Structures are given as structure tokens and as C-alpha cells.
Amino acid sequence: MNIIEQNKEKINGILETFDRMIINGYLLNLCNYRHFLYYLIQNNIQLKDFDKFALEQTNKLCNHIDNYINENNVQTIYLNSGKIDKNEIVMCELDKNPNKTGLISEVTSRPTKCKHYYFYFNDEEFGLMYLKIQTWFPYNVQIYINGREYLSKLLDKNNIKYEMYNNSFSYIEDFSKAQKLADDILNKKISDSFDGLIKQINIHLPKIEKIFSHSYYWCIDQCEFATDINFKSRDDLSLFYKTLVETAYFTFSSEDIYSFFGRNVSRIHTFSKGEIVSDLRNRYQGYRIKFKINNNQIKMYDKGNNLRIEVTINNPKDFKVLKEKEKIIEHKTLEKEKVWVPMGKSISNLYRYVEISKSITKRYIEALPLVNINEVPISDIEKLSSSITVNNRKYTGFNILEKDTLKIFSIISKGEYLINGFSNKSIRNQYFEVDITSKEINKLTRLLSKLKAHGIIKKVARKNKYYLTTKGRKITNSILIYTRKTLLN
């Protein structure tokens, strides 16, 4: 049982889709020295005249952008500080004309050598978004879109009723249909939409495409994928949320966090670059818990009546993607084969970002401690401390504060064993601090039998594999959070 199954009567539905996405666009040929020289040759420009040529190109681009802004009858706002909240300015403009689509506002940063233009759109496809362009070579572009905004436009087109609160859906008429629309986002080649947007802005793009036969290369700078567990009321969620966050913070170990991100826990000792971070904060919006490895993170927070679990991938090379490569022997291409390679930031890997995010979220949900607000398991803990007879065999109770007891509880409740289970062999090296002999193996076998007799673990039929029971997870979490809190204080 996980937190979703435990609260299924209080949940309206679950929605998985993108949240914040930042996409960068690069004209790669202009970033390559040899190709750039070729571009200058095609424009009959000598290197000594490049400064003059670049300034002319920048001025031409700025004039085109100013004309584009005037044609769309929007206001240009100049900023002289990076601390000014551009989003707040845009929302004020949108409030003045909430039904306007297309370009809403244009914000320009100054003073710099060259200007950055921020174009804010209420786009018919993506909703509220922005496009930023630098006005000098090589005309780098950044696009921000929000998955919830994107989905809201799809819900409108399909006549599905919904209500939104602070970038989340507080109500959706049909969650299954909404999820189907969210899943279909991956079937659309959104880079085509980005190409269409930038062609309106960059006046130099047609000539660049003619010379190189290539447009912008789109890559993912940041990608947030969020799972919203939508409760029937805010009260249903807030009743246990704070306890859930505190329990998760004190229960999850570095090994658990390592396993959430799909890593082999047995190799955690080889993890030398980067750091594993646990972070719990009480913000003005509420409690937020975050676990991070190498800038990739999973965090949980409450948003209205939604319990949100959000995965952010900033460092994709920590994950693998299946790519087709040519197999070459003696300088001859023999065949193509698929191999797993470190994942890059190309937007073509967006589907893989989703697969990885869903896997991380699934492991996290399965590992989340069950919070029973109606029952404190004191009676269960008392029974655990007493002797028990099963099949005419007597088993002694556990001294719950004894070092070896806490050690075995900590091991069997690790996140890595929630889905795949554990065996005597897989945990013995963690439990014993000496060379393993038949004596230690038999001792652990007896300990596992004792845990099974007390209902803490269950054995898979005809397999030497065990799983933590729902009762066992509740008891071990209660004991571990108590002891770890005491140590922390």
C-alpha cells in the first residue's frame, strides 16, 4: 500500500504533466569558427569589416523587432535592473485586456552593449509564455513555457471544465481525459511551433537557413515534470501533510535518495563527485521537502488541494537514453545497433525526460511513509516488544531501542527494497560488520523468521525474497522517526 491507495477515497484524480520548461535555441553553424567564416564569405564580408557588419545586423534586427511590436499594438517597457519582476509587469498588462491573445508585452533590458528583448505571448497553443532573444551574433534564443498553461488550452479546445489555482488545477471535470491530452503533448513536434515563433522575430533567419540549410537547434535547459495528487478538499490534505513531510525527512536516508534516481545503491561508495542533499523548509506557502543529486531533484509540496511531487532534471548526463549507432569494423559500416548512452539536452529527448521523471516519482511514492492520523501504533509497538508463538514455535520480542534492532529496521525499510524486495544475501553485508560466515548467515535467517512471525515482513511464495508489510512500514517508520529526531535534536 502507498499513500495514493491509503487515501483513495479522498482523491479526485492524479495528473502527470510538464510544469516549468526552459528551452534554449542556438544557431550552431554561427557558433562554429569555420562555418562562421563561411557565413561571412557568403555575405562578402572581410574579417576587418566584421564589427561594422555586426552592428548593422543588430540595428536591422532591432528595427524589425520595433516594427513588429508596433504592428501588434503593444507597449515596450525598458528595464534598467535585473531585479525588476518582469512577470508581474506582464500580468498587469494581461489584467488590462484578459482576452487578448498573441503578443501581450515586450520587455527590453538596458543598458548593455546590446539589448535583450523579452516577448510575452498569450499564445493560443502554449498559453502565457515568453521568448527572449539577444540582438547580436549568434542570436541565441530562450523560450519559457508552462505545462499547466499548455494543458489548460487543450482542455478549453476539448470543452473539459476545470478550475486553476496558482499554476495548478484545483478541479478537472474528467481526469482521465485530461491525462490523455497531457500524454498526447509528446506526440506533437513542439520544435515546429518554436520555429514558427522565432521566424516572426529574427529577420536574419531566412538568409541563415538558405546558407546552411538549418535553423535553430532546440535543447532543454530545464525541465520540471510534476505529478499532482488532487484531493477532494484542502482539509483532507492538510490533515496529514505536515506529518508526512516530517516523517519523510527523518526516514529517508542517503541510500533511499540514491535509489529514487535509479542508481545502484550497492555502488553508492563510488559516488565521489557532487553531493546528496536533503532539504526541508517551512515557506510562507507551506512545507516543502526536496532531495537532490547533482542538480537533479525531486521535491514535494502542497498547492491548494494538490499534493505535488515534482522532478527537475538539470543535469541529463546522469541518465541514459537509447540511441542508434553505426557499428564500424575496419573502416566499414557494417550495421546499426542501439546502445545506452548519457542523455543530452536535445529536445528530441523530451520523451526520455518524461520516462525518467515518472520512474523517479513512482519510486518516491512507493517509498513515502504511510501516515495514519486516526491511530497511533503504540499497541502494535508493544506487541512487537512481547513474545509471540506461531505454529507452535515461540519467538522473542524486539528491544526496539536496541542498536541491532534499529539497524535491521533501517535496512529493510530502505527505498531500494520497496519494489524489488530483499533477500538474506542482499542485506547481510549491510547488517554485519565482520567477514560473513555460515554462522552470520544462519543468524540473519533466524532474524528474518522472527520479523516474519511478528508481521513486519512477508515472504514471497517459492522464492527467497521478502517485502516489508504495511504494518511493518508503519511500525518501522514510527520507531525510526522517533530515534532520528532524538539524535537530531
Disulfide bonds with the S-S distance in Angstrom:
none
